[in-house]
């Protein structure tokens, strides 16, 4: 067989990706694994109880209490002696409003698309493993620190 014909067969084989040098098996396909775990943006929730439940115990809420008509949120619950506050907002603007409000006292928040959890850093880090979102520390610095120490 002339060299040109052999080269054509080899190139055709390579282009069709159906040839294999020894086994005759098709080349393996490359697949991208689907991400596991919570969404980086924390996702969207409709009720604070959903957030507490999805935290799989990371948000300790044996004494969960709903807040009637919470200001600046669609719904709110407090738990663990009111040291933890879980809020669901109408949208991302409500989340930003909560961040701005926290400038008055300082503290830590876990932020999702439309929700916030106000708690200590240890609780927030554990909850983030189940909920996703991002943790932010909001310092209380004058003149914004109107309510600190009161």
SEVO-275174 format. One record per residue (C-alpha): residue in three letters; chain; z, x, y. Coordinates in Angstrom, 3 decimals. Layout:
N
{residu: ALA | chaine: A | w: Z | u: X | v: Y}
...
This chain:
150
{residu: UNK | chaine: A | w: 0.000 | u: 0.000 | v: 0.000}
{residu: UNK | chaine: A | w: -0.895 | u: 1.447 | v: 3.390}
{residu: UNK | chaine: A | w: 1.920 | u: 2.468 | v: 5.734}
{residu: UNK | chaine: A | w: 0.909 | u: -0.244 | v: 8.188}
{residu: UNK | chaine: A | w: 1.351 | u: -2.978 | v: 5.577}
{residu: UNK | chaine: A | w: 4.773 | u: -1.668 | v: 4.504}
{residu: UNK | chaine: A | w: 5.911 | u: -1.497 | v: 8.132}
{residu: UNK | chaine: A | w: 4.708 | u: -5.071 | v: 8.699}
{residu: UNK | chaine: A | w: 6.640 | u: -6.354 | v: 5.663}
{residu: UNK | chaine: A | w: 9.831 | u: -4.566 | v: 6.753}
{residu: UNK | chaine: A | w: 9.553 | u: -5.856 | v: 10.320}
{residu: UNK | chaine: A | w: 8.818 | u: -9.385 | v: 9.135}
{residu: UNK | chaine: A | w: 11.854 | u: -9.251 | v: 6.899}
{residu: UNK | chaine: A | w: 14.051 | u: -8.049 | v: 9.733}
{residu: UNK | chaine: A | w: 12.757 | u: -10.704 | v: 12.123}
{residu: UNK | chaine: A | w: 13.306 | u: -13.526 | v: 9.681}
{residu: UNK | chaine: A | w: 16.749 | u: -12.173 | v: 8.722}
{residu: UNK | chaine: A | w: 16.165 | u: -13.470 | v: 5.249}
{residu: UNK | chaine: A | w: 15.751 | u: -10.144 | v: 3.526}
{residu: UNK | chaine: A | w: 18.532 | u: -7.971 | v: 2.252}
{residu: UNK | chaine: A | w: 18.235 | u: -4.466 | v: 0.978}
{residu: UNK | chaine: A | w: 20.113 | u: -5.017 | v: -2.285}
{residu: UNK | chaine: A | w: 21.788 | u: -8.363 | v: -2.877}
{residu: UNK | chaine: A | w: 19.263 | u: -10.833 | v: -1.553}
{residu: UNK | chaine: A | w: 22.105 | u: -12.769 | v: 0.114}
{residu: UNK | chaine: A | w: 21.718 | u: -14.067 | v: 3.643}
{residu: UNK | chaine: A | w: 23.447 | u: -12.169 | v: 6.403}
{residu: UNK | chaine: A | w: 26.914 | u: -13.556 | v: 7.229}
{residu: UNK | chaine: A | w: 27.164 | u: -15.785 | v: 10.277}
{residu: UNK | chaine: A | w: 29.456 | u: -14.860 | v: 13.113}
{residu: UNK | chaine: A | w: 31.838 | u: -17.614 | v: 14.148}
{residu: UNK | chaine: A | w: 34.202 | u: -17.672 | v: 17.052}
{residu: UNK | chaine: A | w: 37.679 | u: -18.748 | v: 15.975}
{residu: UNK | chaine: A | w: 39.044 | u: -21.792 | v: 17.747}
{residu: UNK | chaine: A | w: 42.059 | u: -21.027 | v: 19.897}
{residu: UNK | chaine: A | w: 45.357 | u: -22.170 | v: 18.500}
{residu: UNK | chaine: A | w: 48.464 | u: -22.989 | v: 20.413}
{residu: UNK | chaine: A | w: 49.026 | u: -24.878 | v: 23.624}
{residu: UNK | chaine: A | w: 46.491 | u: -24.998 | v: 26.454}
{residu: UNK | chaine: A | w: 46.881 | u: -22.291 | v: 29.069}
{residu: UNK | chaine: A | w: 46.915 | u: -24.902 | v: 31.842}
{residu: UNK | chaine: A | w: 49.614 | u: -26.936 | v: 30.085}
{residu: UNK | chaine: A | w: 47.461 | u: -29.988 | v: 29.607}
{residu: UNK | chaine: A | w: 48.070 | u: -33.479 | v: 30.941}
{residu: UNK | chaine: A | w: 50.973 | u: -35.805 | v: 30.115}
{residu: UNK | chaine: A | w: 51.716 | u: -39.416 | v: 31.010}
{residu: UNK | chaine: A | w: 55.484 | u: -39.470 | v: 30.374}
{residu: UNK | chaine: A | w: 58.279 | u: -36.875 | v: 30.639}
{residu: UNK | chaine: A | w: 59.497 | u: -37.873 | v: 27.159}
{residu: UNK | chaine: A | w: 56.178 | u: -36.603 | v: 25.747}
{residu: UNK | chaine: A | w: 56.844 | u: -33.196 | v: 27.284}
{residu: UNK | chaine: A | w: 60.378 | u: -33.051 | v: 25.867}
{residu: UNK | chaine: A | w: 59.106 | u: -34.095 | v: 22.412}
{residu: UNK | chaine: A | w: 56.221 | u: -31.605 | v: 22.400}
{residu: UNK | chaine: A | w: 58.606 | u: -28.789 | v: 23.367}
{residu: UNK | chaine: A | w: 59.933 | u: -29.045 | v: 19.785}
{residu: UNK | chaine: A | w: 63.546 | u: -28.595 | v: 20.884}
{residu: UNK | chaine: A | w: 62.872 | u: -25.843 | v: 23.427}
{residu: UNK | chaine: A | w: 63.872 | u: -28.303 | v: 26.151}
{residu: UNK | chaine: A | w: 67.336 | u: -29.361 | v: 24.957}
{residu: UNK | chaine: A | w: 67.586 | u: -33.009 | v: 25.934}
{residu: UNK | chaine: A | w: 70.175 | u: -34.760 | v: 23.779}
{residu: UNK | chaine: A | w: 71.358 | u: -36.631 | v: 26.883}
{residu: UNK | chaine: A | w: 67.995 | u: -37.546 | v: 28.418}
{residu: UNK | chaine: A | w: 68.293 | u: -39.862 | v: 31.436}
{residu: UNK | chaine: A | w: 65.394 | u: -41.519 | v: 33.220}
{residu: UNK | chaine: A | w: 65.406 | u: -41.457 | v: 37.003}
{residu: UNK | chaine: A | w: 64.523 | u: -44.797 | v: 38.584}
{residu: UNK | chaine: A | w: 61.826 | u: -44.540 | v: 41.273}
{residu: UNK | chaine: A | w: 61.700 | u: -40.740 | v: 41.565}
{residu: UNK | chaine: A | w: 60.427 | u: -39.482 | v: 44.904}
{residu: UNK | chaine: A | w: 57.196 | u: -37.522 | v: 44.577}
{residu: UNK | chaine: A | w: 56.641 | u: -38.159 | v: 40.867}
{residu: UNK | chaine: A | w: 55.301 | u: -40.873 | v: 38.591}
{residu: UNK | chaine: A | w: 58.270 | u: -40.418 | v: 36.242}
{residu: UNK | chaine: A | w: 61.256 | u: -38.105 | v: 35.871}
{residu: UNK | chaine: A | w: 63.997 | u: -37.405 | v: 33.341}
{residu: UNK | chaine: A | w: 67.042 | u: -35.177 | v: 33.577}
{residu: UNK | chaine: A | w: 68.944 | u: -33.680 | v: 30.685}
{residu: UNK | chaine: A | w: 71.643 | u: -31.224 | v: 29.687}
{residu: UNK | chaine: A | w: 74.045 | u: -32.088 | v: 32.464}
{residu: UNK | chaine: A | w: 71.138 | u: -32.455 | v: 34.892}
{residu: UNK | chaine: A | w: 70.355 | u: -28.730 | v: 34.735}
{residu: UNK | chaine: A | w: 66.878 | u: -29.568 | v: 33.428}
{residu: UNK | chaine: A | w: 64.451 | u: -31.862 | v: 35.248}
{residu: UNK | chaine: A | w: 61.129 | u: -32.909 | v: 33.693}
{residu: UNK | chaine: A | w: 58.650 | u: -34.602 | v: 36.021}
{residu: UNK | chaine: A | w: 55.208 | u: -36.111 | v: 35.553}
{residu: UNK | chaine: A | w: 53.131 | u: -36.342 | v: 38.725}
{residu: UNK | chaine: A | w: 50.013 | u: -38.353 | v: 39.495}
{residu: UNK | chaine: A | w: 47.918 | u: -35.176 | v: 39.753}
{residu: UNK | chaine: A | w: 47.945 | u: -31.483 | v: 40.630}
{residu: UNK | chaine: A | w: 48.841 | u: -32.241 | v: 44.251}
{residu: UNK | chaine: A | w: 52.171 | u: -33.610 | v: 43.044}
{residu: UNK | chaine: A | w: 52.784 | u: -30.351 | v: 41.191}
{residu: UNK | chaine: A | w: 52.123 | u: -28.388 | v: 44.387}
{residu: UNK | chaine: A | w: 54.428 | u: -30.723 | v: 46.324}
{residu: UNK | chaine: A | w: 57.164 | u: -29.958 | v: 43.765}
{residu: UNK | chaine: A | w: 56.598 | u: -26.215 | v: 44.240}
{residu: UNK | chaine: A | w: 56.871 | u: -26.658 | v: 48.008}
{residu: UNK | chaine: A | w: 60.066 | u: -28.703 | v: 47.633}
{residu: UNK | chaine: A | w: 61.609 | u: -26.001 | v: 45.437}
{residu: UNK | chaine: A | w: 61.310 | u: -23.576 | v: 48.367}
{residu: UNK | chaine: A | w: 64.336 | u: -25.377 | v: 49.826}
{residu: UNK | chaine: A | w: 66.591 | u: -24.425 | v: 46.919}
{residu: UNK | chaine: A | w: 64.762 | u: -21.762 | v: 44.957}
{residu: UNK | chaine: A | w: 64.430 | u: -21.844 | v: 41.198}
{residu: UNK | chaine: A | w: 62.068 | u: -21.618 | v: 38.274}
{residu: UNK | chaine: A | w: 59.368 | u: -24.062 | v: 37.208}
{residu: UNK | chaine: A | w: 57.040 | u: -24.416 | v: 34.256}
{residu: UNK | chaine: A | w: 53.842 | u: -25.951 | v: 35.629}
{residu: UNK | chaine: A | w: 51.182 | u: -27.969 | v: 33.832}
{residu: UNK | chaine: A | w: 48.172 | u: -29.887 | v: 35.115}
{residu: UNK | chaine: A | w: 50.276 | u: -32.829 | v: 36.306}
{residu: UNK | chaine: A | w: 53.843 | u: -31.988 | v: 35.264}
{residu: UNK | chaine: A | w: 56.739 | u: -29.653 | v: 35.975}
{residu: UNK | chaine: A | w: 59.894 | u: -28.585 | v: 34.184}
{residu: UNK | chaine: A | w: 62.720 | u: -27.214 | v: 36.315}
{residu: UNK | chaine: A | w: 65.153 | u: -25.173 | v: 34.206}
{residu: UNK | chaine: A | w: 66.429 | u: -21.662 | v: 33.665}
{residu: UNK | chaine: A | w: 64.034 | u: -18.871 | v: 32.666}
{residu: UNK | chaine: A | w: 65.142 | u: -18.798 | v: 29.004}
{residu: UNK | chaine: A | w: 64.438 | u: -22.513 | v: 28.496}
{residu: UNK | chaine: A | w: 61.112 | u: -22.270 | v: 30.331}
{residu: UNK | chaine: A | w: 59.903 | u: -19.313 | v: 28.266}
{residu: UNK | chaine: A | w: 60.746 | u: -21.127 | v: 25.030}
{residu: UNK | chaine: A | w: 59.115 | u: -24.355 | v: 26.240}
{residu: UNK | chaine: A | w: 55.965 | u: -22.509 | v: 27.337}
{residu: UNK | chaine: A | w: 55.352 | u: -21.449 | v: 23.731}
{residu: UNK | chaine: A | w: 54.930 | u: -25.128 | v: 22.812}
{residu: UNK | chaine: A | w: 53.553 | u: -26.615 | v: 26.027}
{residu: UNK | chaine: A | w: 51.471 | u: -23.894 | v: 27.616}
{residu: UNK | chaine: A | w: 51.345 | u: -23.885 | v: 31.392}
{residu: UNK | chaine: A | w: 52.621 | u: -21.160 | v: 33.670}
{residu: UNK | chaine: A | w: 56.088 | u: -20.183 | v: 34.763}
{residu: UNK | chaine: A | w: 56.715 | u: -19.476 | v: 38.402}
{residu: UNK | chaine: A | w: 59.833 | u: -18.252 | v: 40.169}
{residu: UNK | chaine: A | w: 60.224 | u: -19.753 | v: 43.621}
{residu: UNK | chaine: A | w: 62.509 | u: -17.695 | v: 45.826}
{residu: UNK | chaine: A | w: 64.742 | u: -19.354 | v: 48.343}
{residu: UNK | chaine: A | w: 64.353 | u: -17.381 | v: 51.525}
{residu: UNK | chaine: A | w: 65.284 | u: -18.312 | v: 55.090}
{residu: UNK | chaine: A | w: 64.224 | u: -20.394 | v: 56.937}
{residu: UNK | chaine: A | w: 63.051 | u: -22.489 | v: 53.963}
{residu: UNK | chaine: A | w: 66.366 | u: -22.159 | v: 52.192}
{residu: UNK | chaine: A | w: 67.979 | u: -25.165 | v: 53.876}
{residu: UNK | chaine: A | w: 69.733 | u: -26.560 | v: 50.793}
{residu: UNK | chaine: A | w: 70.793 | u: -23.371 | v: 49.056}
{residu: UNK | chaine: A | w: 74.511 | u: -23.073 | v: 48.595}
{residu: UNK | chaine: A | w: 75.141 | u: -26.693 | v: 49.447}
